[in-house]
Structure formats: C-alpha cells, structure tokens
Amino acid sequence: MRLRLCILAWMAMVTVAFVVPAHGADIAKIGVVDFQRILKESEAGKDIHAKIQARGQGMKKDVQKLQKEIKSLEQDLSQRASVLSQEKRAEMQRELNIKEYDLNSMLKDYKSDIRKLESELMQKLQDKVLSLAEEIGEKEGYLLIIEKSAAVYAPSSIDITDRLIQKYNASYSGSQ
C-alpha cells in the first residue's frame, strides 16, 4: 500500500514537472491599441481632421452669408416697419421667414454632410488600422489585440499603438 502511494506521488510530481513548464512556454501575448491616439497622431488622422475642417470652413462661410442677409433684412424691416404699407411689410416678413427656413435647412444639410464625410473617412482609417493590427498580430505571435477603450486596465508595456502609427504612416500615401 505504501509503495502504491509513493508511486502515485512520484507520478503526480513528474506530471506536474512536465505540465507546468509546457504551460509556461505558452504565455499569451496580448496587445492594446489606442485608436484615439492613432486618430490624433497619424498622418491619416491629421488629414481626416484637415479635410473635415476645410469642408466645415466652406460651409461656415455660406451660413454666415445667409445669417448676414437675415440680420440685414430684420434690421431693414424693424426700421421701416412704421412707414411701409401692410402689404410690403408682409412681403418682407415672408422673405425673412423663407431665409430663416433656408438657413435651418442649410444647417441641417451641412451637419449631415459633415457626419457622412467623417464617417466615411473614419471607416477607411479604422479598416486600415485593423488590417495593420492583424498583420502585426500574425507576424509577432499575438494571441489578442484589443482597443484600449475596451480594456479596464492595460499596462503601457503591451501598448502597440506607436508601432501601429509608424507602420500606418509608412504605408500612407495621403490619398486614402
């Protein structure tokens, strides 16, 4: 009976001795990517920001022009209201209402256009980043690469954002 216990104990120790190192060699390599940093620091992210700003500036000029027309019409109407006929006053008020409606429609359309442009450009960026992250993951043997915002805690030692930005910038042509 004692011999059986000794043999079982010896087999358990041998099993542990072989299993523990085998699992230790299979350490999971995990990476974290900060998409917001990529958006701020990569050439593509800076281009996206510049394109959206440029589109917004053009739209802003159109809006300001129409706002100026509305303000001018309002001032004209308030200054001349007492000397205008009721018919002319009503006509100016209709024109003012139409311009205000046009302004609201313009603002709505511009916001929609900006959101659409931003969405399209961000999707292209995100697709490329995911492709590059997958490439890095396969080449360097990562088990998992996740977006930083999805992690509750991630040490900076597993952050691969800098390498991803460098790789993206190297492959970015500016026309993407």
Contact map, one row per residue, 1 for C-alpha under 8 A:
11111000000000000000000000000000000000000000000000000000000000000000000000000000000000000000000000000000000000000000000000000000000000000000000000000000000000000000000000000000
11111100000000000000000000000000000000000000000000000000000000000000000000000000000000000000000000000000000000000000000000000000000000000000000000000000000000000000000000000000
11111110000000000000000000000000000000000000000000000000000000000000000000000000000000000000000000000000000000000000000000000000000000000000000000000000000000000000000000000000
11111111000000000000000000000000000000000000000000000000000000000000000000000000000000000000000000000000000000000000000000000000000000000000000000000000000000000000000000000000
11111111100000000000000000000000000000000000000000000000000000000000000000000000000000000000000000000000000000000000000000000000000000000000000000000000000000000000000000000000
01111111110000000000000000000000000000000000000000000000000000000000000000000000000000000000000000000000000000000000000000000000000000000000000000000000000000000000000000000000
00111111111000000000000000000000000000000000000000000000000000000000000000000000000000000000000000000000000000000000000000000000000000000000000000000000000000000000000000000000
00011111111100000000000000000000000000000000000000000000000000000000000000000000000000000000000000000000000000000000000000000000000000000000000000000000000000000000000000000000
00001111111110000000000000000000000000000000000000000000000000000000000000000000000000000000000000000000000000000000000000000000000000000000000000000000000000000000000000000000
00000111111111000000000000000000000000000000000000000000000000000000000000000000000000000000000000000000000000000000000000000000000000000000000000000000000000000000000000000000
00000011111111100000000000000000000000000000000000000000000000000000000000000000000000000000000000000000000000000000000000000000000000000000000000000000000000000000000000000000
00000001111111110000000000000000000000000000000000000000000000000000000000000000000000000000000000000000000000000000000000000000000000000000000000000000000000000000000000000000
00000000111111111000000000000000000000000000000000000000000000000000000000000000000000000000000000000000000000000000000000000000000000000000000000000000000000000000000000000000
00000000011111111100000000000000000000000000000000000000000000000000000000000000000000000000000000000000000000000000000000000000000000000000000000000000000000000000000000000000
00000000001111111110000000000000000000000000000000000000000000000000000000000000000000000000000000000000000000000000000000000000000000000000000000000000000000000000000000000000
00000000000111111111000000000000000000000000000000000000000000000000000000000000000000000000000000000000000000000000000000000000000000000000000000000000000000000000000000000000
00000000000011111111100000000000000000000000000000000000000000000000000000000000000000000000000000000000000000000000000000000000000000000000000000000000000000000000000000000000
00000000000001111111110000000000000000000000000000000000000000000000000000000000000000000000000000000000000000000000000000000000000000000000000000000000000000000000000000000000
00000000000000111111111000000000000000000000000000000000000000000000000000000000000000000000000000000000000000000000000000000000000000000000000000000000000000000000000000000000
00000000000000011111111100000000000000000000000000000000000000000000000000000000000000000000000000000000000000000000000000000000000000000000000000000000000000000000000000000000
00000000000000001111111110000000000000000000000000000000000000000000000000000000000000000000000000000000000000000000000000000000000000000000000000000000000000000000000000000000
00000000000000000111111111000000000000000000000000000000000000000000000000000000000000000000000000000000000000000000000000000000000000000000000000000000000000000000000000000000
00000000000000000011111111100000000000000000000000000000000000000000000000000000000000000000000000000000000000000000000000000000000000000000000000000000000000000000000000000000
00000000000000000001111111100000000000000000000000000000000000000000000000000000000000000000000000000000000000000000000000000000000000000000000000000000000000000000000000000000
00000000000000000000111111100000000000000000000000000000000000000000000000000000000000000000000000000000000000000000000000000000000000000000000000000000000000000000000000000000
00000000000000000000011111110000000000000000000000000000000000000000000000000000000000000000000000000000000000000000000000000000000000000000000000000000000000000000000000000000
00000000000000000000001111111000000000000000000000000000000000000000000000000000000000000000000000000000000000000000000000000000000000000000000000000000000000000000000000000000
00000000000000000000000001111100000000000000000000000000000000000000000000000000000000000000000000000000000000000000000000000000000000000000011100000000000000000000000000000000
00000000000000000000000000111110000000000000000000000000000000000000000000000000000000000000000000000000000000000000000000000000000000000000111100000000000000000000000000000000
00000000000000000000000000011111000000000000000000000000000000000000000000000000000000000000000000000000000000000000000000000000000000000000011110000000000001000000000000000000
00000000000000000000000000001111100000000000000000000000000000000000000000000000000000000000000000000000000000000000000000000000000000000000010111000000000001110000000000000000
00000000000000000000000000000111110000000000000000000000000000000000000000000000000000000000000000000000000000000000000000000000000000000000000011110000010001111000000000000000
00000000000000000000000000000011111000000000000000000000000000000000000000000000000000000000000000000000000000000000000000000000000000000000000011110000000000111000000000000000
00000000000000000000000000000001111111000000000000000000000000000000000000000000000000000000000000000000000000000000000000000000000000000000000000111000000000101000000000000000
00000000000000000000000000000000111111100000000000000000000000000000000000000000000000000000000000000000000000000000000000000000000000000000000000110000000000001000000000000000
00000000000000000000000000000000011111110000000000000000000000000000000000000000000000000000000000000000000000000000000000000000000000000000000000000000000000000000000000000000
00000000000000000000000000000000011111111100000000000000000000000000000000000000000000000000000000000000000000000000000000000000000000000000000000000000000000001000000000000000
00000000000000000000000000000000011111111100100000000000000000000000000000000000000000000000000000000000000000000000000000000000000000000000000000000000000000001000100000000000
00000000000000000000000000000000001111111101110000000000000000000000000000000000000000000000000000000000000000000000000000000000000000000000000000000000000000000000000000000000
00000000000000000000000000000000000111111100110000000000000000000000000000000000000000000000000000000000000000000000000000000000000000000000000000000000000000000000000000000000
00000000000000000000000000000000000011111110110000000000000000000000000000000000000000000000000000000000000000000000000000000000000000000000000000000000000000000000100000000000
00000000000000000000000000000000000011111111110000000000000000000000000000000000000000000000000000000000000000000000000000000000000000000000000000000000000000000000110110000000
00000000000000000000000000000000000000001111111000000000000000000000000000000000000000000000000000000000000000000000000000000000000000000000000000000000000000000000000010010100
00000000000000000000000000000000000000100111111100000000000000000000000000000000000000000000000000000000000000000000000000001000000000000000000000000000000000000000000010010101
00000000000000000000000000000000000001111111111110000000000000000000000000000000000000000000000000000000000000000000000000001000000000000000000000000000000000000000000000000000
00000000000000000000000000000000000000111111111111000000000000000000000000000000000000000000000000000000000000000000000000000000000000000000000000000000000000000000000000000000
00000000000000000000000000000000000000000011111111100000000000000000000000000000000000000000000000000000000000000000000000000000000000000000000000000000000000000000000000000100
00000000000000000000000000000000000000000001111111110000000000000000000000000000000000000000000000000000000000000000010011000000000000000000000000000000000000000000000000000000
00000000000000000000000000000000000000000000111111111000000000000000000000000000000000000000000000000000000000000000000000000000000000000000000000000000000000000000000000000000
00000000000000000000000000000000000000000000011111111100000000000000000000000000000000000000000000000000000000000000000000000000000000000000000000000000000000000000000000000000
00000000000000000000000000000000000000000000001111111110000000000000000000000000000000000000000000000000000000000000000000000000000000000000000000000000000000000000000000000000
00000000000000000000000000000000000000000000000111111111000000000000000000000000000000000000000000000000000000000100110000000000000000000000000000000000000000000000000000000000
00000000000000000000000000000000000000000000000011111111100000000000000000000000000000000000000000000000000000000000000000000000000000000000000000000000000000000000000000000000
00000000000000000000000000000000000000000000000001111111110000000000000000000000000000000000000000000000000000000000000000000000000000000000000000000000000000000000000000000000
00000000000000000000000000000000000000000000000000111111111000000000000000000000000000000000000000000000000000000100000000000000000000000000000000000000000000000000000000000000
00000000000000000000000000000000000000000000000000011111111100000000000000000000000000000000000000000000000000000100000000000000000000000000000000000000000000000000000000000000
00000000000000000000000000000000000000000000000000001111111110000000000000000000000000000000000000000000000000000000000000000000000000000000000000000000000000000000000000000000
00000000000000000000000000000000000000000000000000000111111111000000000000000000000000000000000000000000000000000000000000000000000000000000000000000000000000000000000000000000
00000000000000000000000000000000000000000000000000000011111111100000000000000000000000000000000000000000000001000000000000000000000000000000000000000000000000000000000000000000
00000000000000000000000000000000000000000000000000000001111111110000000000000000000000000000000000000000000000000000000000000000000000000000000000000000000000000000000000000000
00000000000000000000000000000000000000000000000000000000111111111000000000000000000000000000000000000000000000000000000000000000000000000000000000000000000000000000000000000000
00000000000000000000000000000000000000000000000000000000011111111100000000000000000000000000000000000000000000000000000000000000000000000000000000000000000000000000000000000000
00000000000000000000000000000000000000000000000000000000001111111110000000000000000000000000000000000010011000000000000000000000000000000000000000000000000000000000000000000000
00000000000000000000000000000000000000000000000000000000000111111111000000000000000000000000000000000000000000000000000000000000000000000000000000000000000000000000000000000000
00000000000000000000000000000000000000000000000000000000000011111111100000000000000000000000000000000000000000000000000000000000000000000000000000000000000000000000000000000000
00000000000000000000000000000000000000000000000000000000000001111111110000000000000000000000000000100010000000000000000000000000000000000000000000000000000000000000000000000000
00000000000000000000000000000000000000000000000000000000000000111111111000000000000000000000000000000010000000000000000000000000000000000000000000000000000000000000000000000000
00000000000000000000000000000000000000000000000000000000000000011111111100000000000000000000000000000000000000000000000000000000000000000000000000000000000000000000000000000000
00000000000000000000000000000000000000000000000000000000000000001111111110000000000000000000000000000000000000000000000000000000000000000000000000000000000000000000000000000000
00000000000000000000000000000000000000000000000000000000000000000111111111000000000000000000000100110000000000000000000000000000000000000000000000000000000000000000000000000000
00000000000000000000000000000000000000000000000000000000000000000011111111100000000000000000000000000000000000000000000000000000000000000000000000000000000000000000000000000000
00000000000000000000000000000000000000000000000000000000000000000001111111110000000000000000000000000000000000000000000000000000000000000000000000000000000000000000000000000000
00000000000000000000000000000000000000000000000000000000000000000000111111111000000000000001000100000000000000000000000000000000000000000000000000000000000000000000000000000000
00000000000000000000000000000000000000000000000000000000000000000000011111111100000000000000000100000000000000000000000000000000000000000000000000000000000000000000000000000000
00000000000000000000000000000000000000000000000000000000000000000000001111111110000000000000000000000000000000000000000000000000000000000000000000000000000000000000000000000000
00000000000000000000000000000000000000000000000000000000000000000000000111111111000000000000000000000000000000000000000000000000000000000000000000000000000000000000000000000000
00000000000000000000000000000000000000000000000000000000000000000000000011111111100000001001100000000000000000000000000000000000000000000000000000000000000000000000000000000000
00000000000000000000000000000000000000000000000000000000000000000000000001111111100000000000000000000000000000000000000000000000000000000000000000000000000000000000000000000000
00000000000000000000000000000000000000000000000000000000000000000000000000111111110000000000000000000000000000000000000000000000000000000000000000000000000000000000000000000000
00000000000000000000000000000000000000000000000000000000000000000000000000011111111100000000000000000000000000000000000000000000000000000000000000000000000000000000000000000000
00000000000000000000000000000000000000000000000000000000000000000000000000001111111100001000000000000000000000000000000000000000000000000000000000000000000000000000000000000000
00000000000000000000000000000000000000000000000000000000000000000000000000000011111100000000000000000000000000000000000000000000000000000000000000000000000000000000000000000000
00000000000000000000000000000000000000000000000000000000000000000000000000000001111110000000000000000000000000000000000000000000000000000000000000000000000000000000000000000000
00000000000000000000000000000000000000000000000000000000000000000000000000000001111111111000000000000000000000000000000000000000000000000000000000000000000000000000000000000000
00000000000000000000000000000000000000000000000000000000000000000000000000000000001111111000000000000000000000000000000000000000000000000000000000000000000000000000000000000000
00000000000000000000000000000000000000000000000000000000000000000000000000000000000111111100000000000000000000000000000000000000000000000000000000000000000000000000000000000000
00000000000000000000000000000000000000000000000000000000000000000000000000000000000111111110000000000000000000000000000000000000000000000000000000000000000000000000000000000000
00000000000000000000000000000000000000000000000000000000000000000000000000000000000111111111000000000000000000000000000000000000000000000000000000000000000000000000000000000000
00000000000000000000000000000000000000000000000000000000000000000000000000001000100111111111100000000000000000000000000000000000000000000000000000000000000000000000000000000000
00000000000000000000000000000000000000000000000000000000000000000000000000000000000001111111110000000000000000000000000000000000000000000000000000000000000000000000000000000000
00000000000000000000000000000000000000000000000000000000000000000000000000000000000000111111111000000000000000000000000000000000000000000000000000000000000000000000000000000000
00000000000000000000000000000000000000000000000000000000000000000000000010001000000000011111111100000000000000000000000000000000000000000000000000000000000000000000000000000000
00000000000000000000000000000000000000000000000000000000000000000000000000001000000000001111111110000000000000000000000000000000000000000000000000000000000000000000000000000000
00000000000000000000000000000000000000000000000000000000000000000000000000000000000000000111111111000000000000000000000000000000000000000000000000000000000000000000000000000000
00000000000000000000000000000000000000000000000000000000000000000000000000000000000000000011111111100000000000000000000000000000000000000000000000000000000000000000000000000000
00000000000000000000000000000000000000000000000000000000000000000000010011000000000000000001111111110000000000000000000000000000000000000000000000000000000000000000000000000000
00000000000000000000000000000000000000000000000000000000000000000000000000000000000000000000111111111000000000000000000000000000000000000000000000000000000000000000000000000000
00000000000000000000000000000000000000000000000000000000000000000000000000000000000000000000011111111100000000000000000000000000000000000000000000000000000000000000000000000000
00000000000000000000000000000000000000000000000000000000000000000100010000000000000000000000001111111110000000000000000000000000000000000000000000000000000000000000000000000000
00000000000000000000000000000000000000000000000000000000000000000000010000000000000000000000000111111111000000000000000000000000000000000000000000000000000000000000000000000000
00000000000000000000000000000000000000000000000000000000000000000000000000000000000000000000000011111111100000000000000000000000000000000000000000000000000000000000000000000000
00000000000000000000000000000000000000000000000000000000000000000000000000000000000000000000000001111111110000000000000000000000000000000000000000000000000000000000000000000000
00000000000000000000000000000000000000000000000000000000000000100110000000000000000000000000000000111111111000000000000000000000000000000000000000000000000000000000000000000000
00000000000000000000000000000000000000000000000000000000000000000000000000000000000000000000000000011111111100000000000000000000000000000000000000000000000000000000000000000000
00000000000000000000000000000000000000000000000000000000000000000000000000000000000000000000000000001111111110000000000000000000000000000000000000000000000000000000000000000000
00000000000000000000000000000000000000000000000000000000000000100000000000000000000000000000000000000111111111000000000000000000000000000000000000000000000000000000000000000000
00000000000000000000000000000000000000000000000000000000000000100000000000000000000000000000000000000011111111100000000000000000000000000000000000000000000000000000000000000000
00000000000000000000000000000000000000000000000000000000000000000000000000000000000000000000000000000001111111110000000000000000000000000000000000000000000000000000000000000000
00000000000000000000000000000000000000000000000000000000000000000000000000000000000000000000000000000000111111111000000000000000000000000000000000000000000000000000000000000000
00000000000000000000000000000000000000000000000000000000001000000000000000000000000000000000000000000000011111111100000000000000000000000000000000000000000000000000000000000000
00000000000000000000000000000000000000000000000000000000000000000000000000000000000000000000000000000000001111111110000000000000000000000000000000000000000000000000000000000000
00000000000000000000000000000000000000000000000000000000000000000000000000000000000000000000000000000000000111111111000000000000000000000000000000000000000000000000000000000000
00000000000000000000000000000000000000000000000000000000000000000000000000000000000000000000000000000000000011111111100000000000000000000000000000000000000000000000000000000000
00000000000000000000000000000000000000000000000000010011000000000000000000000000000000000000000000000000000001111111110000000000000000000000000000000000000000000000000000000000
00000000000000000000000000000000000000000000000000000000000000000000000000000000000000000000000000000000000000111111111000000000000000000000000000000000000000000000000000000000
00000000000000000000000000000000000000000000000000000000000000000000000000000000000000000000000000000000000000011111111100000000000000000000000000000000000000000000000000000000
00000000000000000000000000000000000000000000000000010000000000000000000000000000000000000000000000000000000000001111111110000000000000000000000000000000000000000000000000000000
00000000000000000000000000000000000000000000000100010000000000000000000000000000000000000000000000000000000000000111111111000000000000000000000000000000000000000000000000000000
00000000000000000000000000000000000000000000000000000000000000000000000000000000000000000000000000000000000000000011111111100000000000000000000000000000000000000000000000000000
00000000000000000000000000000000000000000000000000000000000000000000000000000000000000000000000000000000000000000001111111110000000000000000000000000000000000000000000000000000
00000000000000000000000000000000000000000000000100000000000000000000000000000000000000000000000000000000000000000000111111111000000000000000000000000000000000000000000000000000
00000000000000000000000000000000000000000000000100000000000000000000000000000000000000000000000000000000000000000000011111111100000000000000000000000000000000000000000000000000
00000000000000000000000000000000000000000000000000000000000000000000000000000000000000000000000000000000000000000000001111111110000000000000000000000000000000000000000000000000
00000000000000000000000000000000000000000000000000000000000000000000000000000000000000000000000000000000000000000000000111111111000000000000000000000000000000000000000000000001
00000000000000000000000000000000000000000001100000000000000000000000000000000000000000000000000000000000000000000000000011111111100000000000000000000000000000000000000000000000
00000000000000000000000000000000000000000000000000000000000000000000000000000000000000000000000000000000000000000000000001111111110000000000000000000000000000000000000000000000
00000000000000000000000000000000000000000000000000000000000000000000000000000000000000000000000000000000000000000000000000111111111000000000000000000000000000000000000000000000
00000000000000000000000000000000000000000000000000000000000000000000000000000000000000000000000000000000000000000000000000011111111100000000000000000000000000000000000100000000
00000000000000000000000000000000000000000000000000000000000000000000000000000000000000000000000000000000000000000000000000001111111110000000000000000000000000000001000100000000
00000000000000000000000000000000000000000000000000000000000000000000000000000000000000000000000000000000000000000000000000000111111111000000000000000000000000000000000000000000
00000000000000000000000000000000000000000000000000000000000000000000000000000000000000000000000000000000000000000000000000000011111111100000000000000000000000000000000000000000
00000000000000000000000000000000000000000000000000000000000000000000000000000000000000000000000000000000000000000000000000000001111111110000000000000000000000000001001100000000
00000000000000000000000000000000000000000000000000000000000000000000000000000000000000000000000000000000000000000000000000000000111111111000000010000000000000000001000000000000
00000000000000000000000000000000000000000000000000000000000000000000000000000000000000000000000000000000000000000000000000000000011111111100000000000000000000000000000000000000
00000000000000000000000000000000000000000000000000000000000000000000000000000000000000000000000000000000000000000000000000000000001111111110000000000000000000000000000000000000
00000000000000000000000000000000000000000000000000000000000000000000000000000000000000000000000000000000000000000000000000000000000111111111010000000000000000000000000000000000
00000000000000000000000000000000000000000000000000000000000000000000000000000000000000000000000000000000000000000000000000000000000011111111111110000000000000000000000000000000
00000000000000000000000000000000000000000000000000000000000000000000000000000000000000000000000000000000000000000000000000000000000001111111110000000000000000000000000000000000
00000000000000000000000000000000000000000000000000000000000000000000000000000000000000000000000000000000000000000000000000000000000000111111100000000000000000000000000000000000
00000000000000000000000000000000000000000000000000000000000000000000000000000000000000000000000000000000000000000000000000000000000000011111110000000000000000000000000000000000
00000000000000000000000000001000000000000000000000000000000000000000000000000000000000000000000000000000000000000000000000000000000000001111111000000000000000000000000000000000
00000000000000000000000000011110000000000000000000000000000000000000000000000000000000000000000000000000000000000000000000000000000000011101111110000000000000000000000000000000
00000000000000000000000000011100000000000000000000000000000000000000000000000000000000000000000000000000000000000000000000000000000000001000111110000000000000000000000000000000
00000000000000000000000000011110000000000000000000000000000000000000000000000000000000000000000000000000000000000000000000000000000000001000011111000000000000000000000000000000
00000000000000000000000000000111100000000000000000000000000000000000000000000000000000000000000000000000000000000000000000000000000010001000011111100000000000000000000000000000
00000000000000000000000000000011100000000000000000000000000000000000000000000000000000000000000000000000000000000000000000000000000000000000000111110110000000000000000000000000
00000000000000000000000000000001111000000000000000000000000000000000000000000000000000000000000000000000000000000000000000000000000000000000000011111110000000000000000000000000
00000000000000000000000000000001111000000000000000000000000000000000000000000000000000000000000000000000000000000000000000000000000000000000000001111110010000000000000000000000
00000000000000000000000000000000010000000000000000000000000000000000000000000000000000000000000000000000000000000000000000000000000000000000000000111111000000000000000000000000
00000000000000000000000000000000000000000000000000000000000000000000000000000000000000000000000000000000000000000000000000000000000000000000000001111111000000000000000000000000
00000000000000000000000000000000000000000000000000000000000000000000000000000000000000000000000000000000000000000000000000000000000000000000000001111111110000000000000000000000
00000000000000000000000000000000000000000000000000000000000000000000000000000000000000000000000000000000000000000000000000000000000000000000000000001111110000000000000000000000
00000000000000000000000000000000000000000000000000000000000000000000000000000000000000000000000000000000000000000000000000000000000000000000000000000011111000000000000000000000
00000000000000000000000000000001000000000000000000000000000000000000000000000000000000000000000000000000000000000000000000000000000000000000000000010011111101100000000000000000
00000000000000000000000000000000000000000000000000000000000000000000000000000000000000000000000000000000000000000000000000000000000000000000000000000000111111100000000000000000
00000000000000000000000000000000000000000000000000000000000000000000000000000000000000000000000000000000000000000000000000000000000000000000000000000000011111100000000000000000
00000000000000000000000000000000000000000000000000000000000000000000000000000000000000000000000000000000000000000000000000000000000000000000000000000000001111100000000000000000
00000000000000000000000000000111000000000000000000000000000000000000000000000000000000000000000000000000000000000000000000000000000000000000000000000000011111110000000000000000
00000000000000000000000000000011110000000000000000000000000000000000000000000000000000000000000000000000000000000000000000000000000000000000000000000000011111111100000000000000
00000000000000000000000000000011100000000000000000000000000000000000000000000000000000000000000000000000000000000000000000000000000000000000000000000000000001111111000000000000
00000000000000000000000000000001111011000000000000000000000000000000000000000000000000000000000000000000000000000000000000000000000000000000000000000000000000111111100000000000
00000000000000000000000000000000000000000000000000000000000000000000000000000000000000000000000000000000000000000000000000000000000000000000000000000000000000111111110000000000
00000000000000000000000000000000000000000000000000000000000000000000000000000000000000000000000000000000000000000000000000000000000000000000000000000000000000011111111000000000
00000000000000000000000000000000000000000000000000000000000000000000000000000000000000000000000000000000000000000000000000000000100110000000000000000000000000011111111100000000
00000000000000000000000000000000000001001100000000000000000000000000000000000000000000000000000000000000000000000000000000000000000000000000000000000000000000001111111110000000
00000000000000000000000000000000000000000100000000000000000000000000000000000000000000000000000000000000000000000000000000000000000000000000000000000000000000000111111111000000
00000000000000000000000000000000000000000000000000000000000000000000000000000000000000000000000000000000000000000000000000000000000100000000000000000000000000000011111111100000
00000000000000000000000000000000000000000100000000000000000000000000000000000000000000000000000000000000000000000000000000000001100100000000000000000000000000000001111111110000
00000000000000000000000000000000000000000111000000000000000000000000000000000000000000000000000000000000000000000000000000000000000000000000000000000000000000000000111111110000
00000000000000000000000000000000000000000000000000000000000000000000000000000000000000000000000000000000000000000000000000000000000000000000000000000000000000000000011111110000
00000000000000000000000000000000000000000000000000000000000000000000000000000000000000000000000000000000000000000000000000000000000000000000000000000000000000000000001111111000
00000000000000000000000000000000000000000011000000000000000000000000000000000000000000000000000000000000000000000000000000000000000000000000000000000000000000000000000111111111
00000000000000000000000000000000000000000000000000000000000000000000000000000000000000000000000000000000000000000000000000000000000000000000000000000000000000000000000000111111
00000000000000000000000000000000000000000011001000000000000000000000000000000000000000000000000000000000000000000000000000000000000000000000000000000000000000000000000000011111
00000000000000000000000000000000000000000000000000000000000000000000000000000000000000000000000000000000000000000000000000000000000000000000000000000000000000000000000000011111
00000000000000000000000000000000000000000001000000000000000000000000000000000000000000000000000000000000000000000000000000010000000000000000000000000000000000000000000000011111
